Amino acid sequence: MAASRALSALRFHAASRPPLVACVRSNSNRAAISHLHRQLYGRLYPVLLVNTDGSTVRLRYSEPKRILMIPLDSSTLPEAERKARLRRHFPSKPKAKEEETFEGIDLDTYKKFWKK
């Protein structure tokens, strides 16, 4: 019984000592070096929400972002506007230009620019 008390006292004394590794100080300078690595944020951040009609609303969001845009549902658009949006989103490939020929140029008009 006395031996167990002595062992428990030694364990308590050993547990109360600080570890022998160097202490890492977590202060404001550590946060200034890089961004915080967390998945859940403990507060809400002011964000600008842009609706599909262009109106904006300020709200509080769980992640620090500047602007949130609600995606536009293309099934509710008229057919002409939907095709126009698709054309703007996926532009057509540029057409190949025809090469210029020098057949119709009068070389005597540029003779003054040649070195003699």
N, CA, C and O atoms as CSV, one atom per row, in Angstrom:
chain,resi,resn,atom,element,x,y,z
A,1,MET,N,N,0.819,-1.183,0.000
A,1,MET,CA,C,0.000,0.000,0.000
A,1,MET,C,C,0.871,1.258,0.000
A,1,MET,O,O,0.611,2.198,-0.751
A,2,ALA,N,N,1.889,1.271,0.831
A,2,ALA,CA,C,2.774,2.425,0.911
A,2,ALA,C,C,3.602,2.548,-0.358
A,2,ALA,O,O,3.931,3.651,-0.795
A,3,ALA,N,N,3.940,1.384,-0.955
A,3,ALA,CA,C,4.722,1.398,-2.188
A,3,ALA,C,C,3.901,1.966,-3.344
A,3,ALA,O,O,4.431,2.678,-4.198
A,4,SER,N,N,2.613,1.649,-3.368
A,4,SER,CA,C,1.770,2.176,-4.445
A,4,SER,C,C,1.595,3.683,-4.319
A,4,SER,O,O,1.516,4.394,-5.321
A,5,ARG,N,N,1.534,4.177,-3.046
A,5,ARG,CA,C,1.433,5.628,-2.847
A,5,ARG,C,C,2.704,6.325,-3.318
A,5,ARG,O,O,2.652,7.409,-3.900
A,6,ALA,N,N,3.807,5.712,-3.070
A,6,ALA,CA,C,5.087,6.298,-3.476
A,6,ALA,C,C,5.199,6.323,-4.991
A,6,ALA,O,O,5.693,7.299,-5.556
A,7,LEU,N,N,4.742,5.249,-5.671
A,7,LEU,CA,C,4.768,5.219,-7.136
A,7,LEU,C,C,3.833,6.254,-7.732
A,7,LEU,O,O,4.181,6.923,-8.705
A,8,SER,N,N,2.644,6.388,-7.150
A,8,SER,CA,C,1.699,7.375,-7.685
A,8,SER,C,C,2.230,8.792,-7.481
A,8,SER,O,O,2.004,9.665,-8.318
A,9,ALA,N,N,2.939,9.025,-6.362
A,9,ALA,CA,C,3.518,10.346,-6.124
A,9,ALA,C,C,4.622,10.628,-7.130
A,9,ALA,O,O,4.764,11.762,-7.587
A,10,LEU,N,N,5.420,9.595,-7.487
A,10,LEU,CA,C,6.471,9.779,-8.488
A,10,LEU,C,C,5.876,10.058,-9.858
A,10,LEU,O,O,6.378,10.901,-10.602
A,11,ARG,N,N,4.802,9.346,-10.188
A,11,ARG,CA,C,4.147,9.587,-11.487
A,11,ARG,C,C,3.588,11.001,-11.559
A,11,ARG,O,O,3.733,11.681,-12.574
A,12,PHE,N,N,2.946,11.441,-10.478
A,12,PHE,CA,C,2.388,12.793,-10.456
A,12,PHE,C,C,3.495,13.831,-10.599
A,12,PHE,O,O,3.338,14.815,-11.323
A,13,HIS,N,N,4.612,13.613,-9.910
A,13,HIS,CA,C,5.726,14.551,-9.979
A,13,HIS,C,C,6.331,14.566,-11.386
A,13,HIS,O,O,6.691,15.628,-11.893
A,14,ALA,N,N,6.443,13.392,-12.019
A,14,ALA,CA,C,6.997,13.315,-13.375
A,14,ALA,C,C,6.048,13.944,-14.381
A,14,ALA,O,O,6.497,14.563,-15.345
A,15,ALA,N,N,4.744,13.796,-14.178
A,15,ALA,CA,C,3.771,14.348,-15.112
A,15,ALA,C,C,3.692,15.863,-15.008
A,15,ALA,O,O,3.350,16.526,-15.987
A,16,SER,N,N,4.002,16.427,-13.839
A,16,SER,CA,C,3.876,17.872,-13.668
A,16,SER,C,C,5.075,18.631,-14.214
A,16,SER,O,O,5.010,19.850,-14.375
A,17,ARG,N,N,6.182,17.923,-14.506
A,17,ARG,CA,C,7.354,18.586,-15.066
A,17,ARG,C,C,7.124,18.926,-16.535
A,17,ARG,O,O,6.464,18.160,-17.237
A,18,PRO,N,N,7.646,20.045,-17.019
A,18,PRO,CA,C,7.484,20.373,-18.445
A,18,PRO,C,C,8.330,19.432,-19.301
A,18,PRO,O,O,9.344,18.920,-18.827
A,19,PRO,N,N,7.943,19.200,-20.524
A,19,PRO,CA,C,8.737,18.328,-21.394
A,19,PRO,C,C,10.076,18.982,-21.738
A,19,PRO,O,O,10.236,20.194,-21.598
A,20,LEU,N,N,11.027,18.174,-22.185
A,20,LEU,CA,C,12.371,18.664,-22.459
A,20,LEU,C,C,12.508,19.267,-23.850
A,20,LEU,O,O,13.588,19.747,-24.194
A,21,VAL,N,N,11.466,19.260,-24.654
A,21,VAL,CA,C,11.543,19.834,-25.995
A,21,VAL,C,C,11.388,21.347,-25.911
A,21,VAL,O,O,10.861,21.876,-24.932
A,22,ALA,N,N,11.848,22.026,-26.936
A,22,ALA,CA,C,11.757,23.486,-26.971
A,22,ALA,C,C,10.298,23.905,-27.087
A,22,ALA,O,O,9.514,23.275,-27.797
A,23,CYS,N,N,9.951,24.945,-26.400
A,23,CYS,CA,C,8.573,25.429,-26.384
A,23,CYS,C,C,8.301,26.249,-27.650
A,23,CYS,O,O,9.072,27.143,-27.998
A,24,VAL,N,N,7.211,25.939,-28.322
A,24,VAL,CA,C,6.813,26.702,-29.504
A,24,VAL,C,C,5.852,27.777,-29.050
A,24,VAL,O,O,4.814,27.481,-28.458
A,25,ARG,N,N,6.190,29.009,-29.322
A,25,ARG,CA,C,5.333,30.106,-28.885
A,25,ARG,C,C,4.321,30.429,-29.972
A,25,ARG,O,O,4.702,30.759,-31.095
A,26,SER,N,N,3.055,30.340,-29.656
A,26,SER,CA,C,2.000,30.702,-30.582
A,26,SER,C,C,1.512,32.092,-30.208
A,26,SER,O,O,0.760,32.258,-29.248
A,27,ASN,N,N,1.941,33.085,-30.970
A,27,ASN,CA,C,1.521,34.447,-30.709
A,27,ASN,C,C,1.090,35.096,-32.026
A,27,ASN,O,O,0.920,34.409,-33.033
A,28,SER,N,N,0.919,36.395,-32.016
A,28,SER,CA,C,0.429,37.093,-33.201
A,28,SER,C,C,1.431,37.056,-34.345
A,28,SER,O,O,1.020,37.141,-35.502
A,29,ASN,N,N,2.730,36.932,-34.074
A,29,ASN,CA,C,3.722,36.895,-35.135
A,29,ASN,C,C,3.627,35.622,-35.966
A,29,ASN,O,O,3.927,35.634,-37.160
A,30,ARG,N,N,3.217,34.540,-35.347
A,30,ARG,CA,C,3.081,33.288,-36.083
A,30,ARG,C,C,1.963,33.400,-37.119
A,30,ARG,O,O,2.100,32.876,-38.224
A,31,ALA,N,N,0.875,34.063,-36.787
A,31,ALA,CA,C,-0.241,34.209,-37.716
A,31,ALA,C,C,0.117,35.152,-38.864
A,31,ALA,O,O,-0.485,35.067,-39.934
A,32,ALA,N,N,1.076,36.038,-38.664
A,32,ALA,CA,C,1.439,36.987,-39.708
A,32,ALA,C,C,2.295,36.339,-40.789
A,32,ALA,O,O,2.407,36.880,-41.889
A,33,ILE,N,N,2.901,35.192,-40.496
A,33,ILE,CA,C,3.784,34.551,-41.466
A,33,ILE,C,C,2.987,33.872,-42.574
A,33,ILE,O,O,3.347,34.004,-43.743
A,34,SER,N,N,1.941,33.167,-42.253
A,34,SER,CA,C,1.149,32.491,-43.283
A,34,SER,C,C,-0.313,32.509,-42.884
A,34,SER,O,O,-0.680,33.073,-41.853
A,35,HIS,N,N,-1.148,31.886,-43.711
A,35,HIS,CA,C,-2.578,31.873,-43.420
A,35,HIS,C,C,-2.896,30.795,-42.393
A,35,HIS,O,O,-2.091,29.895,-42.156
A,36,LEU,N,N,-4.069,30.891,-41.791
A,36,LEU,CA,C,-4.469,29.921,-40.790
A,36,LEU,C,C,-4.925,28.645,-41.470
A,36,LEU,O,O,-5.709,28.692,-42.418
A,37,HIS,N,N,-4.450,27.526,-41.005
A,37,HIS,CA,C,-4.796,26.232,-41.589
A,37,HIS,C,C,-5.963,25.643,-40.801
A,37,HIS,O,O,-5.764,24.899,-39.840
A,38,ARG,N,N,-7.155,25.977,-41.210
A,38,ARG,CA,C,-8.316,25.426,-40.525
A,38,ARG,C,C,-9.437,25.210,-41.527
A,38,ARG,O,O,-9.512,25.882,-42.556
A,39,GLN,N,N,-10.292,24.274,-41.212
A,39,GLN,CA,C,-11.419,23.984,-42.093
A,39,GLN,C,C,-12.704,24.616,-41.577
A,39,GLN,O,O,-13.583,24.951,-42.371
A,40,LEU,N,N,-12.832,24.784,-40.275
A,40,LEU,CA,C,-13.996,25.441,-39.704
A,40,LEU,C,C,-13.552,26.754,-39.077
A,40,LEU,O,O,-12.602,26.784,-38.295
A,41,TYR,N,N,-14.231,27.825,-39.417
A,41,TYR,CA,C,-13.894,29.135,-38.889
A,41,TYR,C,C,-14.839,29.466,-37.736
A,41,TYR,O,O,-16.038,29.200,-37.811
A,42,GLY,N,N,-14.301,30.036,-36.690
A,42,GLY,CA,C,-15.077,30.288,-35.492
A,42,GLY,C,C,-15.941,31.522,-35.540
A,42,GLY,O,O,-16.627,31.818,-34.562
A,43,ARG,N,N,-15.937,32.254,-36.635
A,43,ARG,CA,C,-16.757,33.464,-36.733
A,43,ARG,C,C,-17.363,33.553,-38.126
A,43,ARG,O,O,-17.074,32.731,-38.995
A,44,LEU,N,N,-18.200,34.550,-38.325
A,44,LEU,CA,C,-18.816,34.780,-39.630
A,44,LEU,C,C,-18.206,36.029,-40.247
A,44,LEU,O,O,-17.909,36.994,-39.543
A,45,TYR,N,N,-18.019,36.013,-41.560
A,45,TYR,CA,C,-17.338,37.090,-42.268
A,45,TYR,C,C,-18.310,37.829,-43.183
A,45,TYR,O,O,-19.210,37.204,-43.744
A,46,PRO,N,N,-18.153,39.146,-43.349
A,46,PRO,CA,C,-19.037,39.881,-44.257
A,46,PRO,C,C,-18.728,39.548,-45.713
A,46,PRO,O,O,-17.574,39.601,-46.140
A,47,VAL,N,N,-19.774,39.203,-46.476
A,47,VAL,CA,C,-19.625,38.769,-47.864
A,47,VAL,C,C,-20.690,39.473,-48.693
A,47,VAL,O,O,-21.792,39.735,-48.210
A,48,LEU,N,N,-20.354,39.779,-49.946
A,48,LEU,CA,C,-21.304,40.377,-50.876
A,48,LEU,C,C,-21.884,39.266,-51.745
A,48,LEU,O,O,-21.143,38.603,-52.471
A,49,LEU,N,N,-23.196,39.052,-51.683
A,49,LEU,CA,C,-23.874,38.018,-52.461
A,49,LEU,C,C,-24.490,38.674,-53.695
A,49,LEU,O,O,-25.248,39.636,-53.573
A,50,VAL,N,N,-24.167,38.157,-54.882
A,50,VAL,CA,C,-24.696,38.691,-56.134
A,50,VAL,C,C,-25.730,37.711,-56.669
A,50,VAL,O,O,-25.417,36.555,-56.953
A,51,ASN,N,N,-26.967,38.186,-56.804
A,51,ASN,CA,C,-28.046,37.348,-57.336
A,51,ASN,C,C,-27.974,37.279,-58.856
A,51,ASN,O,O,-27.199,38.003,-59.480
A,52,THR,N,N,-28.785,36.407,-59.448
A,52,THR,CA,C,-28.758,36.227,-60.902
A,52,THR,C,C,-29.282,37.452,-61.636
A,52,THR,O,O,-28.907,37.674,-62.787
A,53,ASP,N,N,-30.135,38.251,-61.011
A,53,ASP,CA,C,-30.658,39.454,-61.671
A,53,ASP,C,C,-29.720,40.651,-61.522
A,53,ASP,O,O,-30.013,41.724,-62.050
A,54,GLY,N,N,-28.601,40.491,-60.817
A,54,GLY,CA,C,-27.624,41.562,-60.663
A,54,GLY,C,C,-27.727,42.299,-59.346
A,54,GLY,O,O,-26.860,43.114,-59.033
A,55,SER,N,N,-28.766,42.035,-58.561
A,55,SER,CA,C,-28.897,42.702,-57.271
A,55,SER,C,C,-27.895,42.104,-56.284
A,55,SER,O,O,-27.502,40.944,-56.404
A,56,THR,N,N,-27.492,42.915,-55.309
A,56,THR,CA,C,-26.493,42.476,-54.341
A,56,THR,C,C,-27.047,42.562,-52.928
A,56,THR,O,O,-27.882,43.414,-52.626
A,57,VAL,N,N,-26.571,41.672,-52.067
A,57,VAL,CA,C,-26.979,41.636,-50.662
A,57,VAL,C,C,-25.739,41.386,-49.827
A,57,VAL,O,O,-24.935,40.513,-50.153
A,58,ARG,N,N,-25.577,42.148,-48.747
A,58,ARG,CA,C,-24.473,41.895,-47.816
A,58,ARG,C,C,-24.970,40.924,-46.757
A,58,ARG,O,O,-26.033,41.119,-46.167
A,59,LEU,N,N,-24.181,39.864,-46.521
A,59,LEU,CA,C,-24.535,38.893,-45.497
A,59,LEU,C,C,-23.289,38.398,-44.805
A,59,LEU,O,O,-22.175,38.754,-45.187
A,60,ARG,N,N,-23.475,37.570,-43.781
A,60,ARG,CA,C,-22.364,37.006,-43.030
A,60,ARG,C,C,-22.220,35.552,-43.426
A,60,ARG,O,O,-23.189,34.792,-43.393
A,61,TYR,N,N,-20.976,35.154,-43.810
A,61,TYR,CA,C,-20.716,33.814,-44.327
A,61,TYR,C,C,-19.636,33.150,-43.480
A,61,TYR,O,O,-18.826,33.831,-42.851
A,62,SER,N,N,-19.627,31.837,-43.467
A,62,SER,CA,C,-18.713,31.115,-42.575
A,62,SER,C,C,-17.273,31.111,-43.071
A,62,SER,O,O,-16.369,30.824,-42.286
A,63,GLU,N,N,-17.021,31.419,-44.350
A,63,GLU,CA,C,-15.658,31.456,-44.881
A,63,GLU,C,C,-15.318,32.880,-45.303
A,63,GLU,O,O,-16.197,33.611,-45.760
A,64,PRO,N,N,-14.058,33.288,-45.159
A,64,PRO,CA,C,-13.681,34.654,-45.545
A,64,PRO,C,C,-13.557,34.788,-47.064
A,64,PRO,O,O,-12.513,34.468,-47.633
A,65,LYS,N,N,-14.615,35.260,-47.718
A,65,LYS,CA,C,-14.621,35.518,-49.156
A,65,LYS,C,C,-15.127,36.922,-49.377
A,65,LYS,O,O,-15.779,37.496,-48.504
A,66,ARG,N,N,-14.831,37.488,-50.550
A,66,ARG,CA,C,-15.315,38.831,-50.850
A,66,ARG,C,C,-16.686,38.787,-51.530
A,66,ARG,O,O,-17.612,39.484,-51.116
A,67,ILE,N,N,-16.810,37.962,-52.576
A,67,ILE,CA,C,-18.038,37.938,-53.369
A,67,ILE,C,C,-18.477,36.498,-53.574
A,67,ILE,O,O,-17.657,35.624,-53.857
A,68,LEU,N,N,-19.774,36.253,-53.432
A,68,LEU,CA,C,-20.392,34.975,-53.790
A,68,LEU,C,C,-21.387,35.256,-54.903
A,68,LEU,O,O,-22.189,36.184,-54.803
A,69,MET,N,N,-21.340,34.460,-55.959
A,69,MET,CA,C,-22.279,34.637,-57.061
A,69,MET,C,C,-23.163,33.406,-57.149
A,69,MET,O,O,-22.670,32.278,-57.150
A,70,ILE,N,N,-24.466,33.625,-57.223
A,70,ILE,CA,C,-25.401,32.518,-57.396
A,70,ILE,C,C,-25.387,32.128,-58.868
A,70,ILE,O,O,-25.525,32.999,-59.728
A,71,PRO,N,N,-25.223,30.844,-59.184
A,71,PRO,CA,C,-25.175,30.439,-60.596
A,71,PRO,C,C,-26.527,30.636,-61.276
A,71,PRO,O,O,-27.584,30.488,-60.663
A,72,LEU,N,N,-26.457,30.971,-62.552
A,72,LEU,CA,C,-27.657,31.222,-63.335
A,72,LEU,C,C,-28.207,29.904,-63.863
A,72,LEU,O,O,-27.459,29.081,-64.391
A,73,ASP,N,N,-29.514,29.706,-63.722
A,73,ASP,CA,C,-30.155,28.497,-64.236
A,73,ASP,C,C,-30.530,28.753,-65.689
A,73,ASP,O,O,-31.440,29.534,-65.965
A,74,SER,N,N,-29.838,28.102,-66.620
A,74,SER,CA,C,-30.058,28.366,-68.042
A,74,SER,C,C,-31.382,27.795,-68.541
A,74,SER,O,O,-31.845,28.169,-69.619
A,75,SER,N,N,-31.992,26.905,-67.782
A,75,SER,CA,C,-33.277,26.343,-68.235
A,75,SER,C,C,-34.412,27.361,-68.115
A,75,SER,O,O,-35.436,27.209,-68.780
A,76,THR,N,N,-34.255,28.395,-67.284
A,76,THR,CA,C,-35.301,29.405,-67.130
A,76,THR,C,C,-35.176,30.542,-68.142
A,76,THR,O,O,-36.082,31.369,-68.243
A,77,LEU,N,N,-34.065,30.603,-68.901
A,77,LEU,CA,C,-33.849,31.684,-69.862
A,77,LEU,C,C,-34.590,31.421,-71.165
A,77,LEU,O,O,-34.868,30.266,-71.490
A,78,PRO,N,N,-34.916,32.469,-71.920
A,78,PRO,CA,C,-35.451,32.272,-73.266
A,78,PRO,C,C,-34.380,31.648,-74.172
A,78,PRO,O,O,-33.183,31.756,-73.906
A,79,GLU,N,N,-34.830,31.002,-75.233
A,79,GLU,CA,C,-33.913,30.251,-76.108
A,79,GLU,C,C,-32.844,31.152,-76.728
A,79,GLU,O,O,-31.679,30.760,-76.798
A,80,ALA,N,N,-33.221,32.361,-77.182
A,80,ALA,CA,C,-32.257,33.258,-77.831
A,80,ALA,C,C,-31.182,33.712,-76.846
A,80,ALA,O,O,-30.001,33.753,-77.191
A,81,GLU,N,N,-31.585,34.054,-75.618
A,81,GLU,CA,C,-30.613,34.510,-74.625
A,81,GLU,C,C,-29.704,33.365,-74.176
A,81,GLU,O,O,-28.519,33.580,-73.917
A,82,ARG,N,N,-30.242,32.171,-74.086
A,82,ARG,CA,C,-29.438,31.020,-73.704
A,82,ARG,C,C,-28.361,30.730,-74.751
A,82,ARG,O,O,-27.216,30.437,-74.406
A,83,LYS,N,N,-28.736,30.814,-76.045
A,83,LYS,CA,C,-27.756,30.589,-77.112
A,83,LYS,C,C,-26.704,31.695,-77.144
A,83,LYS,O,O,-25.528,31.434,-77.400
A,84,ALA,N,N,-27.134,32.938,-76.879
A,84,ALA,CA,C,-26.182,34.051,-76.855
A,84,ALA,C,C,-25.175,33.876,-75.713
A,84,ALA,O,O,-23.990,34.161,-75.884
A,85,ARG,N,N,-25.642,33.410,-74.552
A,85,ARG,CA,C,-24.740,33.158,-73.432
A,85,ARG,C,C,-23.766,32.034,-73.754
A,85,ARG,O,O,-22.585,32.120,-73.416
A,86,LEU,N,N,-24.247,30.987,-74.398
A,86,LEU,CA,C,-23.369,29.882,-74.777
A,86,LEU,C,C,-22.325,30.340,-75.798
A,86,LEU,O,O,-21.169,29.922,-75.733
A,87,ARG,N,N,-22.731,31.201,-76.746
A,87,ARG,CA,C,-21.784,31.726,-77.728
A,87,ARG,C,C,-20.706,32.568,-77.055
A,87,ARG,O,O,-19.541,32.507,-77.447
A,88,ARG,N,N,-21.088,33.366,-76.030
A,88,ARG,CA,C,-20.102,34.162,-75.305
A,88,ARG,C,C,-19.190,33.273,-74.462
A,88,ARG,O,O,-18.001,33.554,-74.318
A,89,HIS,N,N,-19.745,32.211,-73.915
A,89,HIS,CA,C,-18.963,31.333,-73.052
A,89,HIS,C,C,-18.009,30.452,-73.857
A,89,HIS,O,O,-16.874,30.220,-73.441
A,90,PHE,N,N,-18.464,29.969,-74.998
A,90,PHE,CA,C,-17.641,29.133,-75.878
A,90,PHE,C,C,-17.529,29.817,-77.233
A,90,PHE,O,O,-18.298,29.493,-78.138
A,91,PRO,N,N,-16.590,30.761,-77.407
A,91,PRO,CA,C,-16.482,31.470,-78.686
A,91,PRO,C,C,-16.036,30.525,-79.791
A,91,PRO,O,O,-15.369,29.519,-79.548
A,92,SER,N,N,-16.425,30.881,-81.021
A,92,SER,CA,C,-16.060,30.039,-82.164
A,92,SER,C,C,-14.566,30.179,-82.450
A,92,SER,O,O,-13.928,31.146,-82.035
A,93,LYS,N,N,-14.030,29.208,-83.157
A,93,LYS,CA,C,-12.605,29.221,-83.479
A,93,LYS,C,C,-12.326,30.305,-84.516
A,93,LYS,O,O,-13.145,30.528,-85.408
A,94,PRO,N,N,-11.192,30.977,-84.412
A,94,PRO,CA,C,-10.882,32.026,-85.392
A,94,PRO,C,C,-10.693,31.423,-86.783
A,94,PRO,O,O,-10.105,30.353,-86.945
A,95,LYS,N,N,-11.210,32.142,-87.783
A,95,LYS,CA,C,-11.109,31.669,-89.162
A,95,LYS,C,C,-9.707,31.926,-89.697
A,95,LYS,O,O,-9.058,32.908,-89.337
A,96,ALA,N,N,-9.259,31.039,-90.550
A,96,ALA,CA,C,-7.927,31.191,-91.145
A,96,ALA,C,C,-7.952,32.340,-92.148
A,96,ALA,O,O,-8.842,32.415,-92.995
A,97,LYS,N,N,-6.972,33.230,-92.048
A,97,LYS,CA,C,-6.898,34.373,-92.957
A,97,LYS,C,C,-6.202,33.950,-94.251
A,97,LYS,O,O,-5.296,33.117,-94.258
A,98,GLU,N,N,-6.658,34.554,-95.332
A,98,GLU,CA,C,-6.019,34.282,-96.621
A,98,GLU,C,C,-4.708,35.060,-96.704
A,98,GLU,O,O,-4.613,36.183,-96.208
A,99,GLU,N,N,-3.710,34.464,-97.325
A,99,GLU,CA,C,-2.422,35.123,-97.454
A,99,GLU,C,C,-2.492,36.227,-98.506
A,99,GLU,O,O,-3.178,36.106,-99.520
A,100,GLU,N,N,-1.760,37.308,-98.231
A,100,GLU,CA,C,-1.735,38.417,-99.183
A,100,GLU,C,C,-0.770,38.086,-100.314
A,100,GLU,O,O,0.286,37.492,-100.096
A,101,THR,N,N,-1.147,38.474,-101.506
A,101,THR,CA,C,-0.259,38.282,-102.662
A,101,THR,C,C,0.215,39.650,-103.137
A,101,THR,O,O,-0.468,40.655,-102.938
A,102,PHE,N,N,1.368,39.681,-103.754
A,102,PHE,CA,C,1.955,40.927,-104.217
A,102,PHE,C,C,1.732,41.142,-105.719
A,102,PHE,O,O,2.484,41.880,-106.356
A,103,GLU,N,N,0.736,40.523,-106.268
A,103,GLU,CA,C,0.503,40.630,-107.712
A,103,GLU,C,C,-0.033,41.996,-108.112
A,103,GLU,O,O,0.334,42.514,-109.167
A,104,GLY,N,N,-0.891,42.587,-107.293
A,104,GLY,CA,C,-1.521,43.851,-107.674
A,104,GLY,C,C,-0.766,45.086,-107.237
A,104,GLY,O,O,-1.303,46.189,-107.348
A,105,ILE,N,N,0.452,44.956,-106.745
A,105,ILE,CA,C,1.207,46.097,-106.237
A,105,ILE,C,C,2.153,46.605,-107.329
A,105,ILE,O,O,2.850,45.828,-107.982
A,106,ASP,N,N,2.159,47.934,-107.509
A,106,ASP,CA,C,3.066,48.566,-108.472
A,106,ASP,C,C,4.371,48.884,-107.750
A,106,ASP,O,O,4.382,49.749,-106.874
A,107,LEU,N,N,5.453,48.224,-108.082
A,107,LEU,CA,C,6.725,48.388,-107.393
A,107,LEU,C,C,7.400,49.717,-107.695
A,107,LEU,O,O,8.272,50.144,-106.938
A,108,ASP,N,N,7.019,50.383,-108.783
A,108,ASP,CA,C,7.646,51.662,-109.118
A,108,ASP,C,C,7.285,52.754,-108.116
A,108,ASP,O,O,8.047,53.708,-107.953
A,109,THR,N,N,6.133,52.637,-107.436
A,109,THR,CA,C,5.748,53.659,-106.455
A,109,THR,C,C,6.624,53.590,-105.208
A,109,THR,O,O,6.739,54.589,-104.497
A,110,TYR,N,N,7.238,52.460,-104.920
A,110,TYR,CA,C,8.095,52.304,-103.746
A,110,TYR,C,C,9.564,52.332,-104.088
A,110,TYR,O,O,10.400,52.009,-103.244
A,111,LYS,N,N,9.900,52.711,-105.309
A,111,LYS,CA,C,11.283,52.705,-105.755
A,111,LYS,C,C,12.132,53.723,-105.010
A,111,LYS,O,O,13.340,53.537,-104.867
A,112,LYS,N,N,11.501,54.811,-104.527
A,112,LYS,CA,C,12.239,55.858,-103.845
A,112,LYS,C,C,12.742,55.419,-102.456
A,112,LYS,O,O,13.655,56.040,-101.911
A,113,PHE,N,N,12.164,54.373,-101.892
A,113,PHE,CA,C,12.573,53.910,-100.572
A,113,PHE,C,C,13.745,52.916,-100.620
A,113,PHE,O,O,14.337,52.601,-99.588
A,114,TRP,N,N,14.073,52.431,-101.816
A,114,TRP,CA,C,15.175,51.475,-101.933
A,114,TRP,C,C,16.493,52.220,-101.913
A,114,TRP,O,O,16.593,53.352,-102.386
A,115,LYS,N,N,17.495,51.572,-101.364
A,115,LYS,CA,C,18.810,52.190,-101.330
A,115,LYS,C,C,19.482,51.992,-102.695
A,115,LYS,O,O,19.305,50.963,-103.347
A,116,LYS,N,N,20.264,53.010,-103.116
A,116,LYS,CA,C,20.916,52.949,-104.422
A,116,LYS,C,C,22.337,52.487,-104.270
A,116,LYS,O,O,23.057,52.369,-105.262
